[in-house]
């Protein structure tokens, strides 16, 4: 099984990219072996999904580096956080993988699809650069899944 986490705050401009990508993927992924989780942020409870997965895909916007709209794909490994941060309600993909490893003695292969955002201020809607990267991001995830990478709408 593959689990996809699309996360971010849709009320903070480009930060909502992960959720928007997950919504589009819900309409396009045909495999019953793919679970798509949309979330405002990653939580310790999400480890339950990871424990059942062979592969995890995380989708998020990043604010700290790169040209706006640039897509980056990063292979992830479990990385523990300081003990005081393990059960907070702000997790990174790596910390969730580490928690999964600690609790279930296994963690799925994992990859992060991230797009450099430009506008993270309060308000809905994406910057032009992030909006134009959304179809490319969705196609990249579909390609990884072995699904047709098209922009056409299909019913699930």
N, C-alpha and C positions, 0 to 999 in steps of 0.2 A: 504494500500500500504506500501511496505517496500523500503527504499532507502539505498543503500550501497555506502559509500564513500571510495574508495581506493586511498590513496594519499601519496606523497613523491617525492623526486627528483631522477629520474632514473640515473642521471649523477653522483650521489654521493654514489656509492656502495650499501650497505644494505638499505639506505634510500628509494630506489625505490621499496621496498617490497610491499607496499600498492597498487601501480599501477599494479605491476605484478600479485598480487592476484586478483585484479579486472578484469584484462584481462582474467585470467583463469576462473573466475566466469561467465564472459559473455558467455563463451562457454558451461558452465555446468548448469546454472540456467534456468529451463524451465518455471517457472511461469511468466505470463504476469503482475503479481502484484508486481514485483521486478524491480526497476530502479537502474542501476549501474552507478555511476559517478566516473570517473578517473580524478584526478587533481594533479597538481604539489604541491599545498597547498590549505588549506581550506580558502575560501573567504566569505565575507559578503553576496555575491550574492547567495551562496549555501543555504541560509535560505529559499529560495523559494521552494526548494526540500523538506526541512524539514517540511514546513507548510502543505504540502499535505500528509505527511507520518504518519502512525500509529506507525511505528518502524523505527529506524535508526541504521545502523551498520557502524562503522568507522573501517578502517584497516590501520595500520601504524607500522613503526619500531620505537623502542625507543633506545636511546643511553646511558641513564644514570644509568641503574641498571640491575642486573641479569646476569645470565649465557647466553652467546651468543646462540641464537636459541631457547631460552625458550619462550613458548607461554603463554600469560596472557590474561584473559578475565575480563574486568572491566565494571560494570554497571555504567552508567553516569547519572548525574543530571545537570540541567542548573546551571551555575555559572557565574555570571556577572564579567566583567573585569572592570578595572579603566576606567572612562569616556573617557580619551584620547586614549584608545586602542580599542574602540568599532568598529571604522570604518577603522582600519588599514588593510593591506593585509596580516595579519598573525593571523589567528584565531585558537582557540583550539576547539575541539568538544563541550566542556562545554560552551564556550562563544557563539558558534553558537546556541546552544540550548537556552541559555538565551536570545539572540537576537530574536529568534523565539517566545519565550514566551512573550517578550515585544511587538513585532510587531503584533502577531496573537493571543495572549492570550491563547496559547497552545504550547506544545512541545511534540514530540513523545517520547515513551520509547526509550532508546538508550543504546548501548553497544559498547565497544571498544575492538577489537582484536588487540593485539600488540605483536610483537616479538622483543626480545632484539637483537640488531645488534652488529656487531663487527667492521665493516669497513665502515666509512662514508666519506672516502677521495674521491677526484675526480677520476672518472673512473666507467665504467659500469661493471656489474656483482656482484654477491653476494658472501659473505664469505661462506665457506663450511657449517658452522653451520646454517646460514640463508637459504641457498639453500635447505638444508635437512628439514628445518621446513616448507617450503612453501606448500607441499602437505598436511601436518597435519593441517596447518592453513586453507587452502581451504576446507578440509573435515569438520573442526569444524564449519565453516560458513554454509556450505551446510546442516549439521545436524541441526543447529538452524533454517534454512529455511524449514526443512522437505523435502529436496531434497536428492536423493541418494548420499551418500558420496563415490564416486569412483574416480579413477584417469583416467578413460577412457575419450577420447574426444567425445563430442557429439555436433551436430550442433544445433543451435538455430533456 
